[in-house]
Structures are given as structure tokens and as C-alpha cells.
């Protein structure tokens, strides 16, 4: 087991919301409002993932803010005769454009609308990947999907381990089990924490779906290409509150440093879970976990006193 930094040592963390809706689909805020409100709260990156609408807004870009060109596609089961969406399973997929400056007249493309035809869906995803898009598999719990729906899903670089809007909708936001299930099939993908904000409720309202799930990108500098490279390489962690400062494997142990939390877990491919727990009323800002080398993959989860969580990506020990 070689020594390595799992998060880059150099660079700076930048806060990102990688799932966002505006008035261009079913959101209530304009793109300008989104930028203003998120910047007020320390965000430097927002992906504009409007439903079936490719959003590239270079006029919002400056030295302090990067708007990612993106869109959200969907693939639904056939609706019942009533037209009720309540129990319809669905794939929702975010596509992040790695080089939007090269596109002219691009339209958001939908996958073939044949739910259950995974070969057709994977062919579509392979095509989008070849065109220069990174695909994220969104909110499987809210989507009413199970292992059969996502176990053979290919050409996705990440999935949403937390979706804030879905959590507020009905406790459908957390999906660590789905992440582990995908990892245990051998799929090597990352995990994101997002808002999926529509802004029906204003900031300050307990139902406001903004500013709850975010991804922290470690970048050498703030720029579009740097954001894309961090996403490609997995140089980030997902969070609803806690910060992860360092993740390093050194001398056969995983070293974690973080903001004050009550619990630090290291999840593996099997039942063995490593943990460090603070005494009642105390907090932790780090821990070291000896590794045996048979964990296959490891991923870190930090929980604070409010129950908020930070998730690292999964790291494979044979990399």
C-alpha cells in the first residue's frame, strides 16, 4: 500500500452547487439571482442543470464565479392511465459540459424513452461522454429506483450521495447505500452533494431547498478548466456541513483531518467499518485508521453534532 494524498495537498477549496434549476425550467430564480444568492454564501461554482434545457451562461463568469454549462435529462417509466407521476420510476441525469466554448446551437438531448432498455441508455451515455460531457446519476431514492435499475449503469463519473431538495421533499435525499451498491459491482465513480434547488421558498424558510448540499472542489486556481479537471480526477468531497481538510494514506494508515465533528467513519467494501467517536460533549478534528490492505475501497464519512455529514469519494487501494 503506497503512501499518497487522496485529496491534493496543494490548492484551495472552492464551494460548488452542482444541481440547480432556474426560470428556464421549473425554478423560481433567474440565473442572475442564483449567482447573487449563492455568492453571498461563499459559493464560487454553480452548475445550471435546468430540465431538458442546456444552460451555458458565460456572461455570469468572472474571476470569482464559474457557471458550469449543463442540463438535466430524464427517462421515465410509462405513466399510468391517470397520468399520475407518484409511483413512476425515473432516471434523472446531469450532464456537465467539459468544453462549452466549442458548441453552437446545442440542444439538450434526451435518452431514448424506453425505460428498462439499459443497453440503449448506456449507448446514449457513451455518446454523451464521447461528446465531452460528464454524467452524474441523480437522487436514486427519490426516483424510486433500486439496485436493478442502477447496477449496470455505465458512463457515469459520479452519483448524488445527497440531494437537499429531495431530502426536504420527503426524506429522499441520502443515498450512501446506493453508492456502496454501485461500488461493490466494481464501478469506480465519485459522489456529489447537491441542492437541486428550485427556490419555491425563500431563504430563511425551513423549506428552502438552497444552500444545504454542496461539493468542495480542490483547485490550483478558480477557472472553468480547473473545475472540470477536479471533477474528472475526483479532487473534491461532498458535504452538508462538515469540512474535510486532509485525507492521506501514510505508513499503512488513513489519516483524516476535518472540522470539529462527533464521529468519523471509514466505510469499506465489506462489513468492516472503522470509526472514531468523540466522548459525549466532545469533538474530533481528526483520526488515523490502520488499514489491513484488504478493504478494496475506503470512503470517509464525518458527522457533526447537528447530524450534518461530509462524504469523501471512494478510494480504491489498488490504484
C-alpha positions as a printed NumPy array, in Angstrom:
array([[  0.   ,   0.   ,   0.   ],
       [  1.724,   3.125,  -1.201],
       [  1.689,   6.464,   0.571],
       [ -0.473,   9.027,  -1.217],
       [ -2.593,  12.109,  -0.69 ],
       [ -6.207,  11.269,  -1.513],
       [ -7.106,  14.95 ,  -1.707],
       [ -4.482,  17.216,  -3.311],
       [ -2.237,  18.897,  -0.763],
       [ -1.768,  21.988,  -2.931],
       [ -4.505,  24.391,  -3.937],
       [ -7.608,  25.813,  -2.32 ],
       [-11.126,  24.521,  -1.701],
       [-13.982,  26.194,  -3.583],
       [-17.649,  25.647,  -2.764],
       [-19.922,  24.385,  -5.543],
       [-23.593,  23.612,  -6.115],
       [-23.718,  21.122,  -8.963],
       [-27.513,  20.808,  -9.356],
       [-29.635,  23.919,  -9.843],
       [-32.844,  24.977, -11.602],
       [-33.821,  28.452, -12.774],
       [-36.792,  30.073, -14.508],
       [-35.502,  28.449, -17.702],
       [-37.154,  25.25 , -16.444],
       [-39.118,  24.868, -13.195],
       [-37.075,  27.052, -10.836],
       [-38.214,  30.418,  -9.444],
       [-34.932,  32.355,  -9.593],
       [-33.279,  33.819, -12.651],
       [-29.704,  32.795, -13.362],
       [-28.593,  36.211, -12.138],
       [-30.429,  35.696,  -8.845],
       [-28.827,  32.289,  -8.442],
       [-25.367,  33.755,  -8.845],
       [-26.053,  36.599,  -6.421],
       [-27.619,  34.445,  -3.703],
       [-25.004,  31.705,  -3.89 ],
       [-22.104,  34.129,  -3.934],
       [-23.472,  35.765,  -0.773],
       [-22.995,  32.408,   0.924],
       [-19.484,  31.693,  -0.241],
       [-20.113,  29.664,  -3.381],
       [-17.758,  30.015,  -6.332],
       [-19.25 ,  27.438,  -8.73 ],
       [-22.821,  26.653,  -9.8  ],
       [-23.857,  24.15 , -12.463],
       [-27.018,  25.296, -14.237],
       [-28.811,  21.984, -14.735],
       [-32.225,  23.056, -15.945],
       [-34.564,  20.267, -17.027],
       [-34.122,  19.494, -20.723],
       [-32.523,  22.904, -21.25 ],
       [-28.807,  23.25 , -21.934],
       [-27.598,  26.236, -19.962],
       [-24.327,  27.95 , -20.859],
       [-24.177,  31.405, -19.292],
       [-20.69 ,  32.829, -19.903],
       [-21.919,  36.343, -19.084],
       [-22.038,  35.256, -15.421],
       [-18.383,  34.243, -15.355],
       [-15.803,  36.406, -13.628],
       [-12.705,  35.946, -11.503],
       [-14.844,  34.92 ,  -8.5  ],
       [-17.58 ,  32.801, -10.105],
       [-17.735,  29.893, -12.566],
       [-21.089,  28.93 , -14.153],
       [-20.882,  25.351, -15.409],
       [-22.697,  24.627, -18.654],
       [-25.035,  21.719, -18.018],
       [-28.525,  20.266, -18.212],
       [-30.645,  17.552, -16.604],
       [-32.167,  14.785, -18.699],
       [-34.759,  12.219, -17.678],
       [-36.034,   8.79 , -18.651],
       [-39.385,   7.775, -17.189],
       [-41.374,   4.588, -16.938],
       [-44.628,   4.711, -18.89 ],
       [-47.194,   6.724, -16.972],
       [-50.375,   5.043, -15.734],
       [-53.672,   5.94 , -17.459],
       [-54.312,   8.535, -14.745],
       [-51.116,  10.374, -15.698],
       [-50.061,  10.373, -12.047],
       [-46.27 ,  10.612, -11.574],
       [-46.444,   9.498,  -7.921],
       [-45.095,   5.944,  -8.443],
       [-43.341,   6.286, -11.784],
       [-39.694,   5.242, -11.644],
       [-37.304,   7.59 , -13.388],
       [-33.68 ,   8.208, -14.237],
       [-32.537,  11.801, -13.765],
       [-29.081,  12.52 , -15.137],
       [-26.989,  15.682, -15.023],
       [-24.627,  16.38 , -17.91 ],
       [-21.738,  18.789, -17.296],
       [-20.101,  20.211, -20.404],
       [-16.311,  19.997, -20.368],
       [-15.819,  22.435, -23.282],
       [-18.914,  24.589, -23.896],
       [-16.983,  27.162, -25.893],
       [-16.853,  24.715, -28.819],
       [-20.621,  24.293, -29.176],
       [-23.001,  26.284, -31.338],
       [-26.742,  25.794, -31.36 ],
       [-26.559,  22.834, -28.985],
       [-29.838,  21.407, -27.73 ],
       [-30.286,  19.301, -24.605],
       [-30.631,  15.72 , -25.787],
       [-32.862,  13.187, -24.059],
       [-32.064,   9.474, -23.788],
       [-34.263,   7.027, -25.721],
       [-37.543,   6.883, -23.824],
       [-37.521,   3.117, -23.302],
       [-37.37 ,   2.509, -19.576],
       [-35.744,  -0.844, -18.854],
       [-33.654,  -0.855, -22.036],
       [-30.359,  -0.311, -20.263],
       [-28.338,  -1.093, -23.382],
       [-29.964,   1.856, -25.159],
       [-29.416,   4.116, -22.155],
       [-25.765,   3.119, -21.836],
       [-25.264,   3.698, -25.565],
       [-26.698,   7.191, -25.148],
       [-24.444,   7.843, -22.143],
       [-21.404,   6.608, -24.047],
       [-22.237,   9.048, -26.822],
       [-22.542,  11.957, -24.413],
       [-19.229,  11.008, -22.841],
       [-17.611,  10.977, -26.28 ],
       [-19.068,  14.451, -26.936],
       [-17.325,  15.762, -23.82 ],
       [-19.967,  15.551, -21.104],
       [-19.535,  14.233, -17.579],
       [-22.684,  12.46 , -16.401],
       [-23.947,  12.311, -12.814],
       [-26.656,   9.857, -11.745],
       [-29.119,  11.775,  -9.574],
       [-31.183,  11.026,  -6.428],
       [-31.949,   7.302,  -6.815],
       [-34.095,   7.204,  -3.652],
       [-36.436,   9.988,  -4.802],
       [-36.51 ,   8.321,  -8.232],
       [-37.976,   5.138,  -6.65 ],
       [-35.137,   3.132,  -8.135],
       [-33.4  ,   0.093,  -6.74 ],
       [-30.284,  -1.946,  -7.392],
       [-31.743,  -3.495, -10.554],
       [-32.084,  -0.027, -12.077],
       [-28.531,   1.179, -11.493],
       [-26.278,  -1.884, -11.056],
       [-25.35 ,  -1.963, -14.751],
       [-25.372,   1.786, -15.373],
       [-22.205,   2.786, -17.247],
       [-20.505,   6.014, -18.328],
       [-21.371,   7.959, -15.174],
       [-18.495,   9.661, -13.374],
       [-20.46 ,  10.308, -10.159],
       [-23.755,   9.88 ,  -8.348],
       [-25.559,  12.046,  -5.829],
       [-24.932,  10.733,  -2.33 ],
       [-27.036,  13.631,  -1.032],
       [-29.689,  15.801,  -2.683],
       [-31.037,  18.58 ,  -0.474],
       [-34.258,  19.214,  -2.355],
       [-35.139,  15.528,  -2.232],
       [-34.431,  15.4  ,   1.492],
       [-36.861,  18.266,   2.044],
       [-39.414,  16.667,  -0.288],
       [-39.787,  13.591,   1.917],
       [-36.512,  12.29 ,   3.375],
       [-35.317,  11.033,  -0.01 ],
       [-32.01 ,  12.875,  -0.004],
       [-29.383,  10.48 ,   1.345],
       [-28.179,   7.609,  -0.853],
       [-24.996,   6.094,   0.659],
       [-26.355,   2.568,   0.263],
       [-26.881,   3.067,  -3.464],
       [-23.332,   4.42 ,  -3.708],
       [-21.897,   1.365,  -1.968],
       [-24.003,  -0.963,  -4.083],
       [-22.601,   0.591,  -7.249],
       [-19.071,   0.431,  -5.868],
       [-19.49 ,  -3.214,  -4.891],
       [-20.299,  -4.098,  -8.503],
       [-16.834,  -2.761,  -9.349],
       [-17.953,   0.604, -10.678],
       [-15.429,   3.282,  -9.835],
       [-17.336,   6.501,  -9.52 ],
       [-17.37 ,   9.558,  -7.283],
       [-20.123,  11.08 ,  -5.132],
       [-21.609,  14.579,  -5.032],
       [-23.733,  16.501,  -2.558],
       [-26.084,  18.95 ,  -4.256],
       [-29.035,  21.257,  -3.684],
       [-31.277,  20.555,  -6.693],
       [-32.79 ,  23.904,  -5.769],
       [-35.994,  25.238,  -7.291],
       [-36.447,  28.112,  -4.796],
       [-40.182,  27.9  ,  -4.321],
       [-39.472,  29.017,  -0.746],
       [-37.238,  31.949,   0.076],
       [-34.042,  31.778,   2.167],
       [-34.912,  31.626,   5.841],
       [-37.942,  29.426,   5.279],
       [-37.303,  25.902,   6.661],
       [-38.486,  24.517,   3.323],
       [-35.91 ,  26.486,   1.307],
       [-34.066,  23.974,  -0.873],
       [-30.915,  26.048,  -1.391],
       [-27.587,  26.034,   0.471],
       [-27.983,  22.584,   2.047],
       [-25.883,  20.213,  -0.06 ],
       [-22.584,  21.255,  -1.589],
       [-19.358,  19.902,  -3.057],
       [-15.945,  21.273,  -2.137],
       [-13.526,  21.303,  -5.087],
       [ -9.761,  21.451,  -4.514],
       [ -8.353,  23.638,  -7.292],
       [ -4.979,  25.232,  -8.081],
       [ -6.956,  28.302,  -9.167],
       [-10.578,  29.147,  -9.938],
       [-11.252,  28.541, -13.619],
       [-13.601,  26.524, -15.822],
       [-10.948,  24.061, -16.967],
       [ -9.725,  23.635, -13.395],
       [-13.234,  22.823, -12.164],
       [-13.686,  20.22 , -14.888],
       [-10.306,  18.648, -14.141],
       [-11.162,  18.416, -10.43 ],
       [-14.408,  16.656, -11.32 ],
       [-12.608,  14.266, -13.664],
       [ -9.943,  13.42 , -11.08 ],
       [-12.189,  13.279,  -8.017],
       [-10.417,  16.159,  -6.289],
       [-13.384,  17.032,  -4.086],
       [-15.615,  15.886,  -1.266],
       [-19.369,  16.116,  -0.684],
       [-20.943,  17.744,   2.36 ],
       [-23.981,  19.085,   4.137],
       [-21.848,  20.956,   6.69 ],
       [-18.555,  19.477,   7.974],
       [-15.254,  20.194,   6.251],
       [-12.643,  17.616,   5.306],
       [ -9.213,  19.223,   5.303],
       [ -6.828,  16.369,   4.523],
       [ -7.029,  12.711,   3.533],
       [ -3.697,  10.902,   3.353],
       [ -2.526,   7.297,   3.364],
       [  0.789,   7.198,   5.182],
       [  2.691,   4.234,   6.632],
       [ -0.261,   1.909,   6.136],
       [ -2.808,   4.162,   7.834],
       [ -5.506,   6.543,   6.62 ],
       [ -5.105,   9.967,   8.217],
       [ -8.173,  12.212,   8.326],
       [ -8.329,  15.841,   9.438],
       [-11.577,  17.773,   9.487],
       [-13.632,  20.489,  11.157],
       [-14.964,  19.587,  14.635],
       [-17.237,  16.536,  14.384],
       [-18.572,  13.867,  16.709],
       [-17.948,  10.826,  14.534],
       [-15.528,   9.773,  11.803],
       [-16.252,   6.555,   9.91 ],
       [-14.274,   4.7  ,   7.265],
       [-16.58 ,   2.531,   5.152],
       [-15.106,  -0.396,   3.192],
       [-16.4  ,  -2.838,   0.581],
       [-17.374,  -5.322,   3.309],
       [-18.883,  -5.173,   6.786],
       [-15.713,  -3.934,   8.432],
       [-16.209,  -0.268,   9.304],
       [-13.514,   1.722,  11.074],
       [-14.618,   4.515,  13.38 ],
       [-13.518,   7.118,  15.878],
       [-16.225,   8.508,  18.171],
       [-15.951,  11.508,  20.452],
       [-16.967,  11.252,  24.091],
       [-20.296,  12.945,  24.93 ],
       [-19.906,  16.699,  24.689],
       [-16.531,  16.416,  22.959],
       [-15.481,  16.697,  19.316],
       [-12.848,  15.283,  16.982],
       [-10.779,  17.113,  14.385],
       [ -9.004,  14.074,  13.013],
       [ -8.074,  10.432,  13.404],
       [ -5.725,   7.792,  11.997],
       [ -7.028,   4.389,  10.926],
       [ -4.641,   1.446,  10.346],
       [ -5.511,  -0.337,   7.1  ],
       [ -5.077,  -4.075,   6.512],
       [ -4.893,  -3.776,   2.738],
       [ -7.915,  -5.989,   2.069],
       [-10.514,  -3.21 ,   2.273],
       [-10.739,  -2.941,  -1.561],
       [-12.037,   0.604,  -1.28 ],
       [-12.366,   3.103,   1.532],
       [-14.548,   6.157,   1.906],
       [-14.812,   8.569,   4.821],
       [-17.931,   9.941,   6.468],
       [-17.74 ,  12.681,   9.122],
       [-20.805,  13.605,  11.213],
       [-21.145,  16.681,  13.391],
       [-23.325,  17.374,  16.43 ],
       [-26.189,  18.557,  14.205],
       [-26.195,  15.335,  12.203],
       [-24.711,  17.003,   9.135],
       [-22.331,  14.867,   7.126],
       [-19.296,  15.109,   4.9  ],
       [-18.547,  12.29 ,   2.48 ],
       [-15.272,  11.592,   0.755],
       [-15.152,   9.842,  -2.565],
       [-14.381,   6.14 ,  -2.556],
       [-10.676,   5.397,  -2.969],
       [ -9.533,   2.047,  -4.321],
       [ -6.459,   0.672,  -2.641],
       [ -5.19 ,  -0.938,  -5.854],
       [ -4.985,   2.428,  -7.662]])
